[in-house]
Amino acid sequence: MEDAVLFSLKGQVAIITMNRPHSLNSMNEALIDGLHEALTKVEKDPAIKCAVLTGNGKAFCAGGDLPFLETLADTAVKKAFITKVGQVAKRITTIEKPIIAMVNGVTAGAGVNLMLACDLIYAVDTAKFAQSFAKVGLIPDCGGLYFLPKAVGVHKAKELMFTADLIDAATAEKMALVNHIFPAAELEDTVMQMAERLAASAPLAIGLIKKYLNNTAMTLDEVLEMEAVAQPLCMGTDDSAEGITAFKEKRTPKFTGK
């Protein structure tokens, strides 16, 4: 029996592949545990500078595996699983390395919210998206009530969640649900080019940018105070010195994360 999540490396880029194509990579215990294991590898391995999250087959992730969810016996067991799902999304936002969602096909329910937890979202131009929870009498999980309004605004988020309508890739790009869409033949190469570009960037700076952009609760005064603390620290790093030297010498910098 194949693993529910596959993990591979291409240089400094980790590729995390949800691998339940027969169920459109829907979420069961094995898939969620596999994602946690993969994220731990990304977080702990200093050689990994960037990660790509994708799905095997014709879907990115169709959300919760309904037959599996029906086996969850009582409220406590259901809560434990939904909490574990939510922690995947939270970990994606808190790991101080960029994570790109490579959306290779249909994504629905918690799959959309898992995608939204990522830092960049590139999708195939045939992908379709749905906040499908209301159709089965559920509310969004996997952080959807947090991520979707940030991406598209509160009123559009309400529309997508209330109606559970399926939208196409062009519409998703227009409403900024995804960064860009690409033909299937171009998607993987484009994503890997971006991943390799980010992997070669200054990791300390990228990590701090991600950390603070994801902290949307800060006021302007708090942001300015944070900048006044963090920027001098960045200015004292080897990476900053290398970046400035490379700029002067008109060459590509070689960052070391120091």
N, C-alpha and C positions, 0 to 999 in steps of 0.2 A: 504494500500500500504506500503510495507516494506521500511525501510530506505535504501538509496543507499550505506551507509557506516555503518557498525556495530562497536561498541566499547565495549570492555570488559576488565576486569582486572583479572590477575592471580598472586596473591601476588603483587610484585613490578613491574610486567611486564604488559604493556598495549598491547592488541591485536586489531589491526585495520584491519577490513575485508571489502574489496570492495565487494558490494553485489548487483550486477546486472548480475547474472549468465546467464540470458536469452540472454544478449548481450555480453557475455564474459567479463563482467566488464569493458565495454568500457566507455570512459569519456564523460559525459554530465555535465550540470550545477549542478545537484543534487549531483553527485559523487564528483566533485571537491569541492563544498561547504562542503560536508561531510568530506572530507579529511582535509580541513582547520580546521573545528571544532574539529576533532579528534587530530590533531597536537597541537592545542591550549591547549587541556586537558593535553597532554603529557608534553608540555612546562611548564604549570603553576602549575601542581600538584607535589609538592616535594616528595610525596610518590612513584611516578612512577620513576623508575631508568632505564628502558629500554623499547623499543617498538618493536613489530613485525608487519610488514605490509604484508598482504596476500590477496588472492581472494577467493570468494565463488564459488564452482562449478569446472569446468574443465579448467578454465583459471585463470591466475594471472590478466592480464589486456591486452586487445586487442587494446589499444590505443584510439584514438578519435572515438566517436560514429558518423559515417558518416551521418546517417539520421538527427541527431541533428545538426551537423555542417552545413548541407545544409539549416537549418532554420535561421542561423545567417544572419541578413538582409544586413548589409553593413560593410565596412572596419572597422569603429570605433567599432562596436559590436564584430566583429571577433577579433580585436586586444585586446579588453578588456578580452575576454574569454581566448585567448592564453596567455596573461599576467598572468591571474589568475592560469592557469595550471602551468606556469613556476614558480610561487611563491610557489606552493606546493613543487616542487623539491628543490628550494632554502631553504625553511624552514626545510626540512629534513636534509640538510647539515649544517644548522646553529644552530639547537637545540642541546645543549651540553649534549645530552644523546644518547647512541648508538641505532640505529634503524636497525633492521635486516629485509631484504626482504626474505620472505618464498614463493618461486615461486612454486606454486602448479600445474602449467600447462602452456599452451601456453601463450606467451607474445609477443606483437608486437608493433611497432611504439612507441608512447609516453609511452606505458607500459614498454618497455625495458628501456627507459630513466628514468622513475620513479624508477624502480628497481635499476638502476645504481647510483641514488642519495643516496641510502641507504649505510650504513657503512659495512655491511656484506651481502652476497647474497648466500643463500642455496636454491637449486632447486631440484625438483623431477627429477629422471633420464629419465622420458618420456617427459619432457618439450621441447618446441621448441621456437626459438627466431627469430625475423625478424625486421630489420630496414626498414619497409615496405613503407615508405613515397614516394619514387620515383615512385612506381607503381601507385600512384594516383596523381602524379604531384606536390608533396609537398616536402618541406625540413623538416629535423628533428626539433622537438620542445621539450618542457619540458626539456631543457638543453642538449639534445643529442649531439649537436655539441661541447659541452664542456666535457661531461662525457665520451663518447665513446672513443675518442682519448687517454684520460688518462688511460682508462682500457686496451685497446688492441693495442695502437700505431696509428699514423696517417694513415699509409698506409693500415692497416687492417680495420680501421674505414671507409676509403674511399671505400674500396671494399664492405663492408657490406652495406654501404649507397647507393652506386651507383647501386649495383645489386639488393638490397632488397631480397637477397636469405634467405630462411629459413634454419636455422642450428639447429642441435640436441643438446641435453644436454651435451653429451660427448665432442663434438666439442667446445661448449661454455666453458666448464671447462678447456679444453686444452689451449684455447686462453686467459684464465683468465677473461672471461666475467662474470663468477660466481666463488665464492670461492670453493664450493664443490657441488656434486650431490649425491642424496640418493634415494633408493627405496621408493615408496610411503608409505609403512608401517613404515618406519623409519624417514621420513622427519620431522613430527611435533614434535616428541619426541626429536630429535636431536636439532632442532631449540630452543625448550623451555629449554633444558638443557643449551645451550649456552646463551640464554637470562637471565636465572636465575643466571648463572655464572657472566655475565656482570653486572647484577643488584646488585650483592654482591661485586663488585669491588669498588675501590676508585673513587667516582663520580667526584671529582674535577680533578683528574689526567686524567680520561677518557675523560672528557669534554674538557680539554686543548689539549690533544693529537688529538682529533677529530678536534678541531678548527684550529690547526696549520697545520695538514696534509691537510686539505681542502683549506688552503691558499697557493696555488701552485705558486703564483706570487712572493713569497719571494726569495731573493738571499741567498746564503750561509751565507754571513755576517749578513744579517737580521735575519736569523734563529739562528745563534750563539748569537746575541744580545738578541733575544727573550728568548732563553734558559737561558741566564745569568740573566734575570729579573724574569722569571716565575719559574725557578727551586728553587731558595731560598724561594720563597713564598710557594711552595709545601712542601719544607723541614720544614717549620714552622707550618704545619697543624697538627691537631690531628690525621688525617688519616695516615700521614707519620709516626708519632710516634707509632701508633698502628700497622702499617705494620711491622716496624722494631722490635718491641717487640714480635709480633706474630712469626716473622721469628726466633728470638732467642729462643723462647719457643716452636718452632716446632708445631704451631697450626694454624688454619684458622683465619685470621684477621676479625674483625668486624668493618667495616668502617661506618662512620656517616655523611660524607660529610662536615666535619668541619676541 
